[in-house]
Amino acid sequence: MVKNVIEVDGLTKVFNKGFVAVDHVSFSVEEGEIFGFLGPNGAGKTTTINMLTTVLKPTEGRASVLGYDVVRQASMVRKVIGVVPQEYTADEDLTGYENIMLCADLYGIPKDVAKKRALELLELVELTPFKDKRVETYSGGMRRRLELACGLINTPKVLFLDEPTLGLDVQTRAAIWDYIRKLKEEYNMTLFMTTHYMEEADALCDRIAIIDHGKIIAIGSPSELKGSLGGDVITISIKEDVDVSELIRNIDNVKDVKKDNGSYRIKAESGEVTAPIIIDVLRRKGYTITKLSLEKPTLNEVYLEYTGKSMRDAEESREAFVSHRITLRRARSK
């Protein structure tokens, strides 16, 4: 029987002036899985992590990590978890090694144990050649890897990662993905991560919860979420200013048709078979096709289907916007 290491029931956070950041979310995280919160900045991802890691007290609801209540047994929760926050927290005046040792001291880890563990972690994140260099000389990718090492110093059973690759270039992001997979595969660690990168959630997460405006909209594996769309997506445009939605809808294997500014978004089974049939039907009726595309379901399509819009980065809160910009600047600094 699979054990749930995180249990959340009706978790809610209301800030001053009645702003509901997290609105009665419920979910569980299984042992050894990578569970992802996917949503735009300001959706409630970081607030949820802050409640689960005992930084914030919930307004309503309950949550437990490895059976410890996040409010009543906060000190026990902190002993069994690791946290890699969105912002960089390492002291730039210290070396990488000194930063990890400082984290170990905060956890009360004996110095001889901490030294051995720090060197192992530096090796894990490939920072051994730079362990005695001050963090101010580190690139964004090196800083993120150091944060990961610091979050692992207490050998946590559950690791929380808040936007672990925010602001990093594609190559560095891929390297961080490899470290995350290694923690799951080699250490059987349970990981809870937040992200607004669709491809990151798809590549890493065993299960994903889509969150928007503080509410969980859908939960499932990437394949389950994409399968819930009910087929491939065909987009087609015609030259004529007429509505052919009903004509397309009556074609075999077509499950849904939506018209948007002259284009038609069609859900269909076996898109590579159905698309030529649609083309043939429209041409025989005398319509001129100006554009055609076929897409297999993606998380972006899933997000659009469930929320009615694409990821709304432009609508993030002022606090999230400022935090985002600061993190990006620091990530890009050398």
TIGUTOR-868586 format. One record per residue: x, y, z of N, C-alpha, C in turn; chain; residue in three letters. Coordinates in steps of 0.1 Angstrom, whole numbers. Atoms other than C-alpha are relative to their C-alpha. Last residue first. Layout:
! residues N
(pt (X; Y; Z); (X; Y; Z); (X; Y; Z); "A"; "ALA")
...
! end
This chain:
! residues 334
(pt (-11; 9; 0); (280; 364; -128); (9; 3; 12); "A"; "LYS")
(pt (-12; -6; -4); (245; 379; -125); (12; -10; 0); "A"; "SER")
(pt (-8; -4; 12); (218; 363; -145); (13; 6; 3); "A"; "ARG")
(pt (-4; 12; 8); (203; 344; -116); (9; 3; -11); "A"; "ALA")
(pt (-11; 7; -7); (205; 375; -94); (4; -12; -7); "A"; "ARG")
(pt (-13; -8; 1); (186; 396; -119); (11; -7; 7); "A"; "ARG")
(pt (-5; 0; 14); (159; 369; -124); (14; 8; -1); "A"; "LEU")
(pt (-6; 13; 3); (154; 365; -87); (7; -1; -13); "A"; "THR")
(pt (-12; 1; -8); (149; 402; -82); (7; -13; -2); "A"; "ILE")
(pt (-11; -8; 6); (125; 404; -111); (13; -1; 8); "A"; "ARG")
(pt (-4; 6; 13); (104; 375; -98); (11; 7; -6); "A"; "HIS")
(pt (-8; 12; -4); (103; 388; -62); (5; -6; -13); "A"; "SER")
(pt (-13; -5; -6); (91; 422; -75); (9; -12; 3); "A"; "VAL")
(pt (-8; -7; 11); (64; 406; -97); (14; 4; 5); "A"; "PHE")
(pt (-6; 10; 9); (53; 382; -70); (8; 6; -11); "A"; "ALA")
(pt (-11; 7; -8); (48; 411; -46); (7; -11; -8); "A"; "GLU")
(pt (-12; -9; -1); (30; 432; -72); (11; -7; 8); "A"; "ARG")
(pt (1; -11; -10); (6; 403; -80); (13; 8; 1); "A"; "SER")
(pt (-5; 3; -14); (9; 384; -112); (-1; 12; 9); "A"; "GLU")
(pt (10; -4; -10); (-14; 394; -141); (5; -3; 14); "A"; "GLU")
(pt (2; -15; -1); (12; 395; -168); (-9; 4; 11); "A"; "ALA")
(pt (-11; -6; -6); (22; 359; -161); (-2; 15; 2); "A"; "ASP")
(pt (2; -15; -1); (-13; 348; -170); (11; 6; 8); "A"; "ARG")
(pt (-6; -4; -13); (-6; 313; -183); (1; 15; 1); "A"; "MET")
(pt (-14; 5; -1); (-30; 308; -212); (6; 5; 13); "A"; "SER")
(pt (-10; -10; 4); (-67; 313; -209); (14; -7; 2); "A"; "LYS")
(pt (6; -9; 10); (-100; 294; -204); (10; 10; -5); "A"; "GLY")
(pt (1; -14; -6); (-88; 279; -171); (-6; 10; -10); "A"; "THR")
(pt (5; 0; -14); (-93; 241; -177); (-2; 15; 5); "A"; "TYR")
(pt (13; 7; -1); (-89; 240; -215); (-7; 2; 14); "A"; "GLU")
(pt (10; -9; 7); (-61; 266; -216); (-14; -6; 1); "A"; "LEU")
(pt (2; -12; -8); (-42; 247; -189); (-10; 9; -7); "A"; "TYR")
(pt (8; 3; -12); (-47; 214; -208); (-3; 12; 9); "A"; "VAL")
(pt (14; 2; 5); (-36; 229; -241); (-9; -3; 12); "A"; "GLU")
(pt (5; -13; 4); (-4; 242; -224); (-15; -1; -4); "A"; "ASN")
(pt (5; -6; -13); (0; 208; -208); (-5; 14; -3); "A"; "LEU")
(pt (-11; -5; -9); (2; 194; -243); (-6; 6; 13); "A"; "THR")
(pt (3; -8; -13); (-23; 174; -264); (13; 3; 8); "A"; "PRO")
(pt (3; 10; -11); (-9; 164; -298); (-3; 8; 12); "A"; "LYS")
(pt (-8; 1; -12); (-10; 193; -322); (-5; -12; 8); "A"; "GLU")
(pt (4; 12; -8); (-21; 195; -358); (9; -1; 12); "A"; "LEU")
(pt (-10; 6; -9); (-20; 227; -378); (-6; -11; 8); "A"; "SER")
(pt (4; 13; -7); (-39; 241; -408); (12; -4; 9); "A"; "LEU")
(pt (-9; 4; -11); (-40; 275; -424); (-5; -13; 6); "A"; "LYS")
(pt (-11; -8; -1); (-55; 291; -455); (10; -4; 10); "A"; "THR")
(pt (-7; 2; -13); (-81; 265; -465); (13; 9; 0); "A"; "ILE")
(pt (-15; -1; 1); (-103; 277; -493); (7; 0; 13); "A"; "THR")
(pt (-8; -9; -9); (-139; 266; -491); (15; -1; -2); "A"; "TYR")
(pt (-4; -12; 6); (-158; 251; -521); (7; 10; 9); "A"; "GLY")
(pt (11; -10; -2); (-179; 224; -504); (4; 14; -5); "A"; "LYS")
(pt (11; 5; 8); (-156; 197; -518); (-12; 10; 1); "A"; "ARG")
(pt (-3; -3; 14); (-127; 217; -503); (-11; -4; -9); "A"; "ARG")
(pt (0; -15; 2); (-142; 217; -468); (3; 3; -15); "A"; "LEU")
(pt (14; -4; -1); (-149; 179; -469); (-2; 15; -3); "A"; "VAL")
(pt (8; 5; 12); (-115; 170; -482); (-14; 5; 1); "A"; "ASP")
(pt (-4; -8; 12); (-97; 192; -456); (-8; -4; -12); "A"; "ILE")
(pt (5; -13; -1); (-117; 177; -428); (3; 8; -12); "A"; "ILE")
(pt (14; 1; 3); (-109; 142; -440); (-7; 14; 1); "A"; "ILE")
(pt (2; 1; 15); (-72; 150; -442); (-15; -1; -4); "A"; "PRO")
(pt (-4; -12; 6); (-73; 162; -405); (-2; 0; -15); "A"; "ALA")
(pt (12; -8; 1); (-92; 131; -392); (3; 13; -8); "A"; "THR")
(pt (10; 6; 9); (-64; 106; -399); (-12; 10; -3); "A"; "VAL")
(pt (-7; 2; 13); (-35; 126; -384); (-9; -7; -10); "A"; "GLU")
(pt (-1; -12; 8); (-58; 138; -357); (6; -2; -13); "A"; "GLY")
(pt (-9; 3; 11); (-66; 103; -344); (1; 12; -10); "A"; "SER")
(pt (-8; 12; -2); (-95; 114; -322); (8; -2; -13); "A"; "GLU")
(pt (4; 12; 8); (-106; 150; -327); (9; -12; 4); "A"; "ALA")
(pt (-4; 12; -7); (-108; 183; -309); (-4; -13; -7); "A"; "LYS")
(pt (8; 12; 1); (-111; 212; -333); (7; -11; 8); "A"; "ILE")
(pt (-7; 9; -9); (-101; 248; -328); (-8; -13; 1); "A"; "ARG")
(pt (8; 10; -6); (-115; 267; -358); (10; -9; 8); "A"; "TYR")
(pt (-7; 13; -1); (-100; 300; -369); (-9; -10; 7); "A"; "SER")
(pt (-2; 5; 14); (-120; 330; -382); (7; -13; 0); "A"; "GLY")
(pt (-5; -10; 10); (-117; 350; -350); (3; -7; -13); "A"; "ASN")
(pt (-7; -12; -7); (-122; 320; -326); (6; 9; -11); "A"; "ASP")
(pt (-4; -10; 10); (-146; 291; -336); (6; 12; 8); "A"; "LYS")
(pt (2; -14; -5); (-148; 261; -313); (6; 10; -10); "A"; "LYS")
(pt (-5; -11; 9); (-153; 226; -325); (-3; 13; 7); "A"; "VAL")
(pt (4; -13; -4); (-157; 194; -304); (6; 10; -10); "A"; "ASP")
(pt (7; 0; -13); (-155; 156; -308); (-5; 14; 4); "A"; "LYS")
(pt (0; -13; -6); (-146; 151; -344); (-8; 1; 12); "A"; "VAL")
(pt (-12; -2; -9); (-140; 114; -350); (2; 14; 5); "A"; "ASN")
(pt (-4; 11; -10); (-165; 113; -379); (13; 3; 7); "A"; "ASP")
(pt (-10; 9; 6); (-174; 147; -395); (4; -11; 11); "A"; "ILE")
(pt (7; 12; 5); (-206; 163; -383); (9; -10; -6); "A"; "ASN")
(pt (5; 8; -11); (-188; 189; -362); (-6; -13; -4); "A"; "ARG")
(pt (-11; 7; -6); (-169; 202; -392); (-5; -10; 11); "A"; "ILE")
(pt (-5; 9; 10); (-201; 211; -410); (11; -8; 5); "A"; "LEU")
(pt (9; 11; 1); (-216; 226; -379); (5; -11; -10); "A"; "GLU")
(pt (-2; 8; -12); (-185; 248; -373); (-9; -12; -1); "A"; "SER")
(pt (1; 14; 4); (-185; 261; -409); (1; -10; 12); "A"; "VAL")
(pt (-2; 9; -11); (-192; 297; -401); (-3; -14; -4); "A"; "ASP")
(pt (12; 8; -4); (-187; 320; -430); (3; -9; 12); "A"; "VAL")
(pt (5; -5; -13); (-162; 347; -439); (-14; -6; 3); "A"; "ASP")
(pt (14; -5; 1); (-144; 327; -466); (-5; 4; 14); "A"; "GLU")
(pt (0; -13; 6); (-106; 323; -465); (-14; 7; 1); "A"; "LYS")
(pt (4; 0; 14); (-105; 293; -442); (-1; 15; -4); "A"; "ILE")
(pt (6; -12; 4); (-86; 286; -410); (-4; 0; -15); "A"; "SER")
(pt (1; -2; 15); (-78; 253; -393); (-7; 14; -2); "A"; "ILE")
(pt (4; -14; 2); (-65; 243; -359); (-1; 3; -15); "A"; "THR")
(pt (-2; -5; 14); (-65; 206; -351); (-5; 14; -1); "A"; "ILE")
(pt (5; -13; 3); (-61; 195; -315); (4; 4; -14); "A"; "VAL")
(pt (-9; -10; 6); (-57; 158; -307); (-7; 13; -3); "A"; "ASP")
(pt (-5; 1; 13); (-81; 139; -284); (11; 10; -5); "A"; "GLY")
(pt (9; 8; 9); (-103; 138; -254); (5; -1; -14); "A"; "GLY")
(pt (5; -9; 10); (-88; 167; -234); (-8; -8; -11); "A"; "LEU")
(pt (13; -5; -4); (-86; 144; -204); (-6; 9; -11); "A"; "SER")
(pt (11; 9; 5); (-58; 125; -221); (-14; 5; 3); "A"; "GLY")
(pt (1; -2; 14); (-35; 155; -215); (-11; -9; -6); "A"; "LYS")
(pt (5; -14; 2); (-43; 155; -178); (-1; 2; -15); "A"; "LEU")
(pt (14; 0; -3); (-39; 117; -176); (-6; 14; -3); "A"; "GLU")
(pt (7; 7; 11); (-6; 118; -195); (-15; 0; 3); "A"; "SER")
(pt (0; -7; 12); (8; 145; -172); (-8; -7; -11); "A"; "PRO")
(pt (-13; 1; 6); (-3; 126; -141); (-1; 8; -13); "A"; "SER")
(pt (-2; 12; 7); (-34; 140; -124); (14; -1; -5); "A"; "GLY")
(pt (-12; 7; -5); (-49; 169; -106); (1; -13; -8); "A"; "ILE")
(pt (-1; 14; 5); (-73; 196; -119); (13; -7; 6); "A"; "ALA")
(pt (9; 1; 11); (-85; 231; -109); (0; -15; -5); "A"; "ILE")
(pt (-4; 11; 9); (-69; 236; -76); (-11; -4; -10); "A"; "ILE")
(pt (8; 12; 1); (-79; 270; -63); (7; -11; -9); "A"; "LYS")
(pt (0; 7; -13); (-57; 299; -52); (-8; -13; 1); "A"; "GLY")
(pt (8; -8; -10); (-65; 321; -82); (-2; -8; 13); "A"; "HIS")
(pt (2; -14; 5); (-51; 293; -104); (-9; 7; 9); "A"; "ASP")
(pt (6; -10; -10); (-37; 259; -95); (-1; 13; -7); "A"; "ILE")
(pt (0; -13; 6); (-30; 229; -118); (-8; 9; 10); "A"; "ILE")
(pt (12; -7; -4); (-20; 199; -96); (0; 14; -7); "A"; "ALA")
(pt (1; -15; 1); (5; 177; -113); (-13; 4; 5); "A"; "ILE")
(pt (14; -5; 0); (15; 140; -108); (1; 16; 1); "A"; "ARG")
(pt (8; 12; 1); (47; 121; -116); (-15; 4; 0); "A"; "ASP")
(pt (10; 4; -10); (64; 154; -123); (-8; -13; -3); "A"; "CYS")
(pt (-5; 5; -13); (97; 159; -141); (-11; -6; 9); "A"; "LEU")
(pt (-12; 8; 0); (93; 164; -178); (3; -7; 13); "A"; "ALA")
(pt (2; 12; 8); (57; 176; -180); (12; -9; 1); "A"; "ASP")
(pt (10; 9; -6); (61; 200; -151); (-2; -13; -7); "A"; "ALA")
(pt (-6; 5; -12); (93; 214; -166); (-9; -9; 8); "A"; "GLU")
(pt (-8; 11; 4); (77; 217; -201); (7; -6; 13); "A"; "GLU")
(pt (8; 11; 4); (48; 238; -187); (10; -12; -2); "A"; "MET")
(pt (-5; 5; 13); (71; 262; -168); (-7; -13; -4); "A"; "TYR")
(pt (10; -5; 10); (50; 279; -141); (5; -3; -14); "A"; "HIS")
(pt (-6; -5; 12); (67; 258; -114); (-11; 7; -8); "A"; "THR")
(pt (9; -9; 7); (61; 245; -79); (8; 5; -12); "A"; "THR")
(pt (-5; -11; 7); (78; 214; -65); (-11; 9; -6); "A"; "MET")
(pt (12; -9; 3); (70; 188; -39); (6; 12; -6); "A"; "PHE")
(pt (-3; -15; 3); (97; 161; -38); (-13; 7; -4); "A"; "LEU")
(pt (13; -6; 4); (96; 127; -21); (2; 15; -2); "A"; "THR")
(pt (5; -11; -7); (131; 111; -19); (-13; 5; -6); "A"; "MET")
(pt (14; 3; -3); (138; 76; -31); (-6; 12; 8); "A"; "ASN")
(pt (2; -2; -15); (175; 84; -28); (-14; -2; 4); "A"; "TYR")
(pt (-10; 7; -8); (187; 71; -62); (-2; 1; 15); "A"; "GLU")
(pt (-3; 13; 5); (156; 77; -84); (11; -7; 10); "A"; "GLU")
(pt (11; 10; 0); (140; 106; -67); (5; -14; -2); "A"; "LYS")
(pt (5; 0; -14); (171; 126; -58); (-11; -10; 1); "A"; "LEU")
(pt (-9; 9; -8); (186; 117; -92); (-5; -1; 14); "A"; "LYS")
(pt (3; 14; 3); (155; 131; -110); (9; -9; 8); "A"; "ARG")
(pt (13; 4; -6); (160; 164; -92); (-4; -14; -2); "A"; "ILE")
(pt (-2; 2; -14); (197; 165; -101); (-13; -4; 7); "A"; "TYR")
(pt (-7; 12; -3); (189; 159; -137); (2; -3; 14); "A"; "ASP")
(pt (9; 11; 2); (163; 186; -138); (6; -13; 3); "A"; "TRP")
(pt (7; 1; -13); (189; 210; -124); (-11; -11; -1); "A"; "ILE")
(pt (-9; 6; -10); (211; 202; -154); (-7; -1; 13); "A"; "ALA")
(pt (-1; 14; 2); (182; 208; -178); (9; -7; 10); "A"; "ALA")
(pt (13; 6; -4); (176; 242; -163); (0; -15; -1); "A"; "ARG")
(pt (-1; 2; -14); (213; 250; -168); (-13; -6; 6); "A"; "THR")
(pt (-10; 10; -3); (210; 243; -205); (2; -2; 15); "A"; "GLN")
(pt (5; 13; 3); (178; 262; -209); (10; -11; 4); "A"; "VAL")
(pt (1; 3; 15); (189; 293; -192); (-3; -14; -2); "A"; "ASP")
(pt (-12; 7; 6); (180; 300; -156); (-2; -3; -15); "A"; "LEU")
(pt (-10; -9; 5); (155; 326; -145); (12; -6; -5); "A"; "GLY")
(pt (4; -13; 4); (134; 303; -123); (12; 9; -5); "A"; "LEU")
(pt (-8; -4; 11); (148; 268; -122); (-4; 14; -5); "A"; "THR")
(pt (-14; 3; -1); (137; 256; -88); (9; 5; -11); "A"; "PRO")
(pt (-5; -6; 13); (103; 275; -88); (16; -3; -1); "A"; "GLU")
(pt (9; -11; 5); (98; 266; -51); (6; 6; -12); "A"; "ASP")
(pt (-8; -8; 10); (114; 232; -43); (-10; 10; -6); "A"; "LEU")
(pt (8; -9; 6); (102; 213; -12); (8; 9; -9); "A"; "PHE")
(pt (-6; -12; 5); (121; 182; -3); (-9; 9; -7); "A"; "LEU")
(pt (8; -7; 10); (106; 154; 18); (7; 13; -3); "A"; "VAL")
(pt (8; 11; 6); (126; 127; 37); (-9; 7; -11); "A"; "LYS")
(pt (14; 0; -2); (153; 153; 45); (-7; -12; -7); "A"; "PRO")
(pt (5; 13; 6); (190; 144; 48); (-15; -1; 1); "A"; "THR")
(pt (6; 8; -11); (197; 175; 70); (-6; -13; -4); "A"; "ASN")
(pt (-10; 2; -10); (221; 190; 44); (-5; -8; 12); "A"; "ILE")
(pt (-2; 14; -2); (197; 186; 15); (8; -4; 12); "A"; "LEU")
(pt (13; 6; -3); (183; 221; 13); (1; -15; 3); "A"; "GLY")
(pt (3; -5; -13); (219; 235; 14); (-14; -6; 5); "A"; "CYS")
(pt (-9; 7; -9); (228; 213; -16); (-3; 4; 15); "A"; "ALA")
(pt (5; 14; -1); (198; 226; -35); (8; -8; 10); "A"; "LEU")
(pt (13; 0; -8); (207; 262; -27); (-5; -14; 2); "A"; "GLU")
(pt (-4; -2; -14); (243; 255; -39); (-13; 0; 9); "A"; "LEU")
(pt (-5; 13; -5); (228; 242; -72); (5; 0; 14); "A"; "ARG")
(pt (12; 9; -2); (208; 273; -76); (4; -13; 5); "A"; "ARG")
(pt (7; -4; -12); (239; 294; -69); (-12; -9; 2); "A"; "ARG")
(pt (-8; 5; -12); (259; 275; -95); (-7; 4; 13); "A"; "MET")
(pt (1; 15; -1); (232; 280; -121); (7; -5; 12); "A"; "GLY")
(pt (14; 3; -5); (230; 318; -114); (-2; -15; 1); "A"; "GLY")
(pt (10; -3; 10); (268; 321; -118); (-14; -4; 6); "A"; "SER")
(pt (8; 11; 7); (290; 321; -87); (-9; 5; -10); "A"; "TYR")
(pt (-7; 3; 13); (316; 348; -79); (-8; -11; -7); "A"; "THR")
(pt (2; -11; 9); (294; 363; -51); (6; -2; -14); "A"; "GLU")
(pt (12; 2; 8); (293; 328; -36); (-2; 12; -9); "A"; "VAL")
(pt (11; -7; -6); (329; 331; -24); (-12; -1; -10); "A"; "ARG")
(pt (2; -13; 6); (352; 304; -37); (-12; 6; 5); "A"; "LYS")
(pt (-7; -10; -8); (363; 275; -15); (-1; 14; -6); "A"; "ASP")
(pt (5; 0; -14); (337; 250; -28); (7; 11; 9); "A"; "LYS")
(pt (2; -13; -4); (344; 258; -64); (-4; 2; 14); "A"; "PHE")
(pt (-11; -8; 4); (360; 226; -76); (-1; 15; 4); "A"; "PRO")
(pt (-13; 3; -7); (336; 206; -55); (11; 9; -4); "A"; "THR")
(pt (-6; -13; -4); (305; 223; -71); (13; -2; 8); "A"; "LEU")
(pt (-11; -3; 9); (292; 193; -91); (6; 14; 3); "A"; "GLU")
(pt (4; -12; 9); (258; 192; -74); (12; 5; -8); "A"; "VAL")
(pt (12; 3; 6); (265; 157; -59); (-4; 11; -10); "A"; "LEU")
(pt (-3; 9; 11); (301; 165; -52); (-12; -3; -8); "A"; "GLU")
(pt (-8; -7; 10); (292; 195; -31); (3; -8; -13); "A"; "LEU")
(pt (10; -8; 7); (266; 173; -14); (7; 9; -11); "A"; "LEU")
(pt (8; 9; 8); (292; 147; -4); (-10; 8; -9); "A"; "GLU")
(pt (-9; 3; 12); (316; 175; 8); (-8; -10; -9); "A"; "LEU")
(pt (-1; -12; 8); (288; 190; 30); (9; -4; -13); "A"; "ALA")
(pt (12; -1; 8); (279; 155; 44); (1; 12; -10); "A"; "ARG")
(pt (1; 11; 10); (314; 148; 55); (-12; 2; -9); "A"; "LYS")
(pt (-11; -1; 10); (318; 182; 71); (-1; -11; -10); "A"; "LYS")
(pt (3; -11; 10); (283; 181; 87); (11; 1; -10); "A"; "ALA")
(pt (10; 6; 10); (290; 147; 104); (-3; 10; -11); "A"; "VAL")
(pt (-7; 10; 8); (322; 161; 120); (-9; -7; -10); "A"; "ASP")
(pt (-9; -5; 10); (304; 193; 129); (7; -11; -8); "A"; "LYS")
(pt (-14; 0; -5); (275; 177; 147); (10; 4; -11); "A"; "PRO")
(pt (-7; 12; 4); (241; 187; 130); (15; 1; 5); "A"; "ILE")
(pt (-6; 7; -12); (222; 213; 150); (8; -12; -4); "A"; "GLY")
(pt (7; 13; -2); (200; 222; 120); (5; -7; 13); "A"; "TYR")
(pt (13; -4; -4); (213; 258; 121); (-9; -12; 3); "A"; "LEU")
(pt (0; -5; -14); (248; 244; 122); (-14; 4; 4); "A"; "ASP")
(pt (-2; 11; -9); (242; 224; 91); (-1; 4; 14); "A"; "ALA")
(pt (13; 7; 0); (230; 255; 72); (0; -12; 10); "A"; "CYS")
(pt (9; -9; -7); (262; 273; 82); (-14; -6; 1); "A"; "LEU")
(pt (-3; 2; -14); (282; 243; 70); (-9; 9; 9); "A"; "MET")
(pt (6; 13; -3); (265; 245; 36); (2; -3; 15); "A"; "ILE")
(pt (14; -1; 0); (273; 282; 34); (-7; -13; 4); "A"; "ASN")
(pt (3; -7; -12); (309; 277; 44); (-15; 2; 1); "A"; "GLU")
(pt (-1; 10; -11); (313; 251; 16); (-4; 7; 13); "A"; "TYR")
(pt (11; 10; 1); (299; 275; -10); (1; -10; 12); "A"; "GLY")
(pt (-2; 9; 11); (322; 303; 2); (-12; -10; 0); "A"; "THR")
(pt (-5; 13; -5); (309; 331; 24); (3; -9; -13); "A"; "LEU")
(pt (-13; -2; -5); (304; 368; 14); (7; -13; 5); "A"; "ASP")
(pt (-9; -2; 11); (275; 360; -9); (14; 2; 5); "A"; "GLU")
(pt (-8; -12; -4); (255; 345; 20); (11; 2; -11); "A"; "ASP")
(pt (-14; 2; -4); (231; 320; 4); (7; 13; 3); "A"; "ALA")
(pt (-2; -3; -14); (194; 328; 4); (15; -1; 4); "A"; "THR")
(pt (-13; 4; -4); (185; 330; -33); (3; 4; 14); "A"; "TYR")
(pt (-10; -10; 0); (148; 335; -38); (13; -7; 5); "A"; "GLU")
(pt (-1; -7; 13); (125; 307; -49); (11; 10; 0); "A"; "GLN")
(pt (10; -11; 3); (131; 287; -18); (3; 5; -13); "A"; "PRO")
(pt (-8; -9; 9); (149; 253; -16); (-10; 11; -5); "A"; "VAL")
(pt (7; -11; 8); (134; 236; 15); (10; 7; -9); "A"; "VAL")
(pt (-10; -9; 6); (143; 203; 32); (-8; 10; -8); "A"; "GLY")
(pt (1; -6; 14); (119; 184; 54); (12; 8; -3); "A"; "ILE")
(pt (0; 10; 11); (121; 160; 83); (-1; 5; -14); "A"; "VAL")
(pt (-11; 9; -1); (132; 183; 112); (1; -10; -12); "A"; "LYS")
(pt (-13; -7; 5); (110; 212; 101); (12; -10; 1); "A"; "ARG")
(pt (0; -1; 15); (79; 189; 104); (13; 6; -5); "A"; "VAL")
(pt (-3; 13; 5); (89; 180; 140); (-1; 0; -15); "A"; "MET")
(pt (-14; 3; -2); (91; 216; 150); (4; -13; -6); "A"; "SER")
(pt (-8; -7; 10); (57; 224; 134); (15; -3; 2); "A"; "ALA")
(pt (-13; 6; -1); (39; 198; 154); (10; 6; -10); "A"; "GLN")
(pt (-2; 5; -14); (6; 216; 162); (14; -6; 2); "A"; "ARG")
(pt (2; -11; -10); (6; 238; 130); (4; -6; 14); "A"; "VAL")
(pt (-9; -12; 2); (21; 216; 103); (-2; 11; 10); "A"; "VAL")
(pt (8; -11; 3); (6; 184; 118); (8; 13; -2); "A"; "ASP")
(pt (-1; -11; -10); (31; 156; 117); (-8; 12; -5); "A"; "TYR")
(pt (8; 2; -12); (21; 124; 99); (0; 11; 10); "A"; "GLY")
(pt (-4; 12; -7); (49; 125; 74); (-7; -3; 13); "A"; "LEU")
(pt (-12; 5; 8); (39; 160; 65); (5; -11; 8); "A"; "VAL")
(pt (-10; 7; -7); (4; 171; 77); (11; -5; -10); "A"; "SER")
(pt (-10; 7; 8); (-21; 196; 66); (10; -7; 9); "A"; "ALA")
(pt (-11; 6; -7); (-53; 212; 80); (9; -7; -10); "A"; "ARG")
(pt (-5; 12; 5); (-80; 236; 70); (11; -6; 8); "A"; "GLY")
(pt (10; 12; -1); (-85; 272; 77); (7; -12; -5); "A"; "GLU")
(pt (12; -6; -5); (-64; 304; 81); (-10; -11; 4); "A"; "THR")
(pt (12; 0; 8); (-32; 284; 77); (-11; 8; 7); "A"; "PRO")
(pt (11; 8; -6); (-1; 294; 96); (-12; 1; -8); "A"; "LYS")
(pt (13; -7; -2); (28; 306; 75); (-10; -10; 7); "A"; "LEU")
(pt (-3; -15; 0); (65; 295; 76); (-13; 8; 3); "A"; "VAL")
(pt (2; -6; -13); (55; 259; 87); (4; 15; 1); "A"; "THR")
(pt (-13; 0; -6); (69; 242; 56); (0; 8; 13); "A"; "THR")
(pt (-5; 14; -2); (34; 232; 44); (14; -1; 7); "A"; "LEU")
(pt (8; 7; -11); (21; 267; 50); (5; -14; 3); "A"; "MET")
(pt (-3; -6; -13); (50; 283; 31); (-8; -5; 11); "A"; "ASN")
(pt (-13; 5; -5); (46; 258; 3); (3; 6; 13); "A"; "ILE")
(pt (3; 13; -4); (9; 268; -1); (13; -7; 6); "A"; "THR")
(pt (8; -1; -13); (18; 305; -1); (-3; -14; 5); "A"; "THR")
(pt (-9; -3; -11); (44; 298; -28); (-6; 0; 14); "A"; "THR")
(pt (-10; 11; -1); (19; 281; -51); (9; 2; 12); "A"; "LYS")
(pt (1; 6; -14); (-10; 305; -45); (10; -11; 2); "A"; "GLY")
(pt (11; 10; -1); (-17; 316; -81); (-2; -6; 13); "A"; "ALA")
(pt (12; -5; -7); (4; 348; -79); (-12; -9; 2); "A"; "GLY")
(pt (-4; -7; -12); (29; 337; -105); (-12; 7; 6); "A"; "ASN")
(pt (-8; -13; 2); (12; 314; -129); (4; 6; 13); "A"; "PRO")
(pt (9; -12; 1); (3; 278; -122); (8; 12; -2); "A"; "GLY")
(pt (-2; -7; 12); (16; 242; -119); (-10; 12; -1); "A"; "LEU")
(pt (11; -11; 1); (20; 227; -85); (3; 8; -12); "A"; "PHE")
(pt (-2; -13; 4); (41; 195; -89); (-13; 9; 1); "A"; "GLY")
(pt (13; -6; 1); (44; 162; -71); (2; 15; -4); "A"; "PHE")
(pt (-2; -14; 2); (76; 142; -76); (-14; 6; -3); "A"; "ILE")
(pt (4; -6; 12); (69; 108; -61); (5; 15; -1); "A"; "GLU")
(pt (-9; 2; 11); (87; 87; -35); (-4; 6; -14); "A"; "GLY")
(pt (-14; 2; -3); (59; 85; -10); (8; -3; -13); "A"; "GLU")
(pt (-4; 14; -3); (26; 98; -23); (15; -1; 2); "A"; "GLU")
(pt (-13; 3; 7); (15; 134; -21); (5; -13; 4); "A"; "VAL")
(pt (-10; 8; -8); (-21; 142; -11); (12; -2; -9); "A"; "SER")
(pt (-7; 9; 9); (-46; 169; -22); (9; -9; 9); "A"; "PHE")
(pt (-1; 14; -6); (-71; 194; -8); (8; -9; -10); "A"; "SER")
(pt (-7; 10; 9); (-71; 232; -15); (1; -13; 8); "A"; "VAL")
(pt (5; 13; -3); (-96; 254; 4); (5; -11; -10); "A"; "HIS")
(pt (14; 1; -2); (-87; 287; -13); (-5; -14; 1); "A"; "ASP")
(pt (2; 14; 2); (-51; 298; -11); (-14; -3; 5); "A"; "VAL")
(pt (-11; 5; 8); (-43; 335; -15); (-1; -15; -4); "A"; "ALA")
(pt (-1; 15; -1); (-77; 348; -4); (11; -5; -9); "A"; "VAL")
(pt (-5; 6; 12); (-73; 386; 1); (2; -15; 2); "A"; "PHE")
(pt (9; 10; 6); (-96; 397; 29); (5; -7; -12); "A"; "GLY")
(pt (10; -6; 10); (-80; 430; 38); (-7; -11; -8); "A"; "LYS")
(pt (7; -13; -4); (-51; 412; 56); (-9; 5; -12); "A"; "ASN")
(pt (-8; -10; -5); (-43; 377; 42); (-8; 12; 4); "A"; "PHE")
(pt (6; -13; 3); (-65; 347; 39); (9; 10; 6); "A"; "VAL")
(pt (-8; -11; -6); (-48; 313; 37); (-7; 13; -5); "A"; "LYS")
(pt (4; -14; 5); (-68; 281; 31); (9; 10; 7); "A"; "THR")
(pt (-10; -10; -4); (-61; 244; 33); (-3; 13; -6); "A"; "LEU")
(pt (6; -13; -2); (-92; 223; 29); (9; 12; 4); "A"; "GLY")
(pt (14; 0; 0); (-75; 190; 35); (-6; 14; 3); "A"; "ASP")
(pt (5; -14; -1); (-38; 184; 28); (-15; 0; -2); "A"; "VAL")
(pt (15; 1; 0); (-20; 151; 34); (-5; 15; 2); "A"; "GLU")
(pt (6; -13; -2); (17; 148; 26); (-15; -1; -1); "A"; "ILE")
(pt (-9; -7; -9); (37; 116; 30); (-5; 14; 3); "A"; "VAL")
(pt (0; -14; 3); (9; 94; 15); (9; 8; 11); "A"; "ASN")
(pt (2; -9; -11); (19; 58; 19); (0; 14; -5); "A"; "LYS")
(pt (-8; -12; 1); (14; 34; -10); (-3; 10; 11); "A"; "VAL")
(pt (8; -12; 0); (0; 0; 0); (9; 12; 0); "A"; "MET")
! end
